[in-house]
């Protein structure tokens, strides 16, 4: 997420140009969108299968949470590193390597026989996603040179990112109506294989010409900072926010983050340009988007379990109830986000997105197991609105 935000920031500084970019740029965008949907589906495709995993694998509540969140923690922790790998060694290579890793780990997850195995495979799946996701945006920026086309392409990228994350539960719900939980992984294998072939044929390679060497220490500090921070946020409610493990986790995250910023300010080949953080609007947007993503992941996790176990929804009904408002809002708002940003400016767009995040949090907080569905649906709709504003911005 951090590298993606830095790329977005760079776009604001890039001048308009008459060079429209790669001649097959729209075909490249289609392939990248297919990659993105396939990868982001893995974030939430297991949400509707959680009660099934309790029955068939005997997973505990803690194991259920980490079956879902191990993927997110590794993805968040390694995204900056994955982007740096693409910048140094080639983005097409990073993209294809990430897809190959995903094929291997999806195959492994589909034959897992107990919760710990599934958690490990999901964590390794996050490694593949961390290589793939930043590469898609870097390639997109490289092939679209004209500013209006670039903004439109990024809007489509943002839409596919959102749709992939939120059709995951619907896909899982449909599969569970007829097949076992393993189908949530197997269904992606043929799509991934086709996607690899398309990437080999159609995706152009590129790299950052200003990257002299790989920033190994920066990668280490950023991974530790992000992973321990996300872990602490996820485990905080279970352990207690003032417990030793959680306070230690936040302390490590802060120290690693400070070391990261210090190192990036002194090394000759930084993996992250600190000058981008001088913009308060961009910094606020990146921070709010990070917290919104964490909040959305937690809400999806809890809502899909509650709707099935408390309200008696089927996996498919729970998936539609949670993902329906999100997909609908993204389909309406994301294509219009570039126009909104041009019409009202970056500052007002980010302020509105931040406000929607707050409204969503209040709505989610007020929702209980006895609340009517519309309260939950409204909360997801507000959250989706904030994502729709932030991602293109």
N, C-alpha and C positions, 0 to 999 in steps of 0.2 A: 504494500500500500504506500509506503514511504517513497519508493522510487517512482511509482505511478504519479504521486502528487508532485514530485520534482519535475517530471516530464510535463505535466499540466502547467506548472509554473513557467517552464521554459517557453511554452507556446505563447504565453502572454507577452514575452519579450521578442518574439520572432516577427520580422517585418512581413508585410504582404509581398507576394511575388507572383510573376506571371508564369513561372515554371510550375506546371501542374503536377509534376512528379512522374512516377512510374506509369508506363503506358497501360499496364493491366492492373492499375491500382484498385479498381472496384472489384475485380475478381479476387485480388489478394485480400481485400476486406471481407469478402464472403467466406473465404477459407479461414481467416482469422476469427471471424464470428463463430464459425462451426467449432473451432478449437476452444474458444472461450466458453461456449455453452456446455460443451462436453466436460470441461474441467470444473467450471463453477457448479455444475449440477452435483458434483461429489460433496460439496459443502453440506448439503441438506437432504440428499436423497435417502439417507437412512433414518431421518426423523420419524417418519410414519412407521418404520419397522421396529422401533424401540420396544414396544410391548411384546412383539414377536421374539425379539432377542432375549427378553427375560424368560419367556416360556421355553425356547429351544436351546439356548446356550447357558441359561441360569445366570445371566449378567446381573450384578448388583447395581444400585442406583449410581454409585461412584463410577463403576465400569461403563454404564450407559453414557454418562456424561463425557467420559474420555474417549469412547468409541466415536462420538461426534467431534469433540473438541481437540483431539490429538492432531487431526488434519489441520484445523484452524491455527493451532499454536505453532506448528512447524511452518505452515505457509506464511504466517505473519513474521515469524522469526527469521526466515530465510529469503524473504522477498527482495530486500536490498542486495543480498549476496547474489541471488539468482540474476538480478538485473545487471550487477557488476560482471558476472560471468559472461553474459551476452554482450556487454559493451566491449569486453577484452577479447574474447575468443570468437565472436560472431553470434548475432541474434538468431539466425536460422539454425545454427548448430545447437544453441541452447534450447530453442523451441522444440526441435526434433528429439533431443536428448530427454527433455522433460516429458514428452509424449511417450517415449519408450519406457521411461521409469514408471509412468502411470499405467501402461499396459501390464508390466510385470507385477506391480503392486495390486492392481485391480484383480489380476488372476490369483494372486496369493490370498487376497481378502475373501475371494469367493469360495475358497476351500478351507478357511479357518474353522477350527473345531471347538474353540473356546474363546472367551472374551479377550484374554491377554493377547492372543495371536491377532485377533481382529484389530485391537488397539495399535499394535506394532505396525501392521500393514497399512492402517489408516495414516499413521504418522509418516511412514515412508512415502505414502501417496502425496503428502504435503510437500515433500522434496520435489517431486515432479511438477506440482503446481507452481512452486516458487521459481522454477526455471522457466515455465511456460508462460505464466500470466504477464510478467513484466515485458517479456519478449514480444508478445502480441502488440502491446501499446507502442513499444519502441519501433517496431517494424512499420506500424501504421503511420506514425509521425514521419518516418523516413520516406515512405512512398507517396504521401500526400503533402505537397509543397505549398499549394495555394491555400490561403488562410480560410476562405469560406468553405472550400471542400474539406479541409482538414477538420474544421469545427463540426461539419455534418458527419464526417466519418467517426469522430470521437463520440458524437451523440449516439450513433449506431453501436459503437463499441460499448458505451455505457449501458445502452438498452440491453444488449446481449448479456453483459455481465450481470445485470439485475435479473433478467428473465431466466438465465441459467441457474442462478441461485434459488429461485423461487418456483421453478417448475420441477426441481428435484423432488420435493415432497409429493407432488402430483404424480410424477412418473413412478415413484416408489409405491404410492397408494394403488395405482393401476396394476402394477406388477404383483403386489401382494394379494390382489383379489383372485389371482389365478396361479401364481407361482410362489416359490419359497423366497426367503430373504436374500439368498445368494443371487437371485436374478437382478437385484439392484446393482450388482457389480458386473455380472455377465453381459447385461444389455449394452454396456458401453464398449465392450471389446471390439465388435466389428466396426463401430463408428470410429473408435480410436485408430484402428488399422487403416481405414480408408483415409482418415485425416492425415496420418503420417505420409501416405503416398501423395496426397494433394499438396502437402507442405514441401515435399522433395521436388515436385514438379513446378509449382507456381510461386513459392515464396522466395523473393530475392534475399541475398545475404547482405548484411551491413554490420558495421561495428563503429565504436566511438574512436575517431582518429586521435583524440587527445588523451586517451587512456594509455599511459606508458607502461604501467605495471599493475598487477592485480593487488588491490588493497586488502591483504590478508588480515591485518590487525583490525581494520575498520569492519570487515565482515564478521570477525569474531565478536567485537564489542557490540555491534548492532544486533547480532543474533541473540546474544545473552540478554541484552536489554529488553528487546521486544518479547522474547519467549518467556522470560521470568515475569515481565509485567502482565502479559496475557494470562499466564498460569495463575498469578496472584489474584487477578480479577475474577477468574473462573472459580477458583477454590475458596475465595473469601467467604461466601455465605456458608460453606460447609465447615470450615475450620474456625470461623470467627475473624472479623476484620482486625482485631487487636491480638490475635494469636501469634506465637513465635514464628511458625512457618510463613504466614502471610506477611508479617512485618519484615521478615528476613528476605522474602521474595521481592517486595517493593524496594528494600534497601539495595539489594543486588542490582535490580533494574535501574535505579537512580545512579548508582556508582558506575555501572557499565555504560549508561547513557552519557554521563559526564565525560568518561574516558573516550567514548566515541566522538563526541563533539570536539574535545581537545585534540584528539589525533587527527580528525578531518581538517582542523584548522592549521595543522603543522605539516602534514604529509604533502609530498609533491604531487601525488596521484590520488586525490580523494575519491571515494566512491559516491559521495553525496556533497553537492555544492551548498555550503552553508549560507552563501549569499541569498539563496532563495528564501531562507527563513526570515529575511529582513522585512518581507512584506507581511504586515499583521493580518491582512485579509486571507492570504494563502495559508499562513500558519494556523489561523483560527479554523479555516475550512478543513485542513488536514487533521487537526486534533478532534474536531467535532465529528468528522466522518469516521475516524477510528473508533470513537466511543459509540457512535450510532451503529456501526457494524457489530460491535460487541453486544450492544443491547438487543439488536435484531436477532442475532444468533441465539442468545439466551431466551428471548421471547418465543422464538420458533420452537426451540427445544422443549420448553415447559408447556406451551400451548398444545402441541401435537400429542403429548402424553396425557395432559388433562382432558382434552376433548375425547380421547378414546377411552380412558379408564374411568373418568368421572361422568361424562355426559353420554357415553355409549356410542360415539361416532365410529364408523368404520375407518380403516386407514385412508381410503380414498376421500371420504367425507371430511376427515380432519385435514387432509392435504389441501383440498379446495377451500376450506374455511380459513386456513392460515395464508395460503399463497394467492388465493383469488384476488383479494383487495390489492395486494402488492403488484401482481402482474398487470391488473387493470390500470392502476395509477401510472405505472411505468410506460405502458403502451400509449397513454394519453399525454403524459408530461414530458418524457425524455426527448421525443422528436421536436418538441417546441422549446426545449431548454436553451439551445443556442440563440434563438430569437429573443427569449426572455432576458438572457444575459446581455445581448446587444441593446435591448430596449431600456432596461433598468440599470445596467451596469453591474460590474463584478461585486461591489460592496453590498448593494441592496439584495442581489441574488443570494449571496452567502448569508446575509442577515436573515433573510426569509427562510432559508434552509435550516439555519440554526434554531429559529423560532419553532419550526415544524418538529424538529427533534425534541425540543422541550415539551411541546403539546403532546407528542406521542408518548413521551415518558410519563407524563401526568395521567394520560388515558390508560396506559398499561398498569400503572401503580394502583389505579382505582378499580381495576378489574379483578374480580374474585371468581371462584368456582361456581357461584350462584348467579353471577351477572349475566344479562342477556348477551347473545352473540354479537349484536351490533357494537357494543363497547369495545370488544376485542378487535373486530373488523375495522373499526374507526381508528384504533391505535396503529394497526398495521398500515392503513392507508396514509396516515400522517407521517409515519416513518418512511414509507416509500416515497412520499413527496419530498422529504428532506434529501434522500438519496438521489432523486431525480434532479435536484438542484445542484448538489455538490459534485456529482461525478463529471458532468461536462464542464463545470466551472473549474 
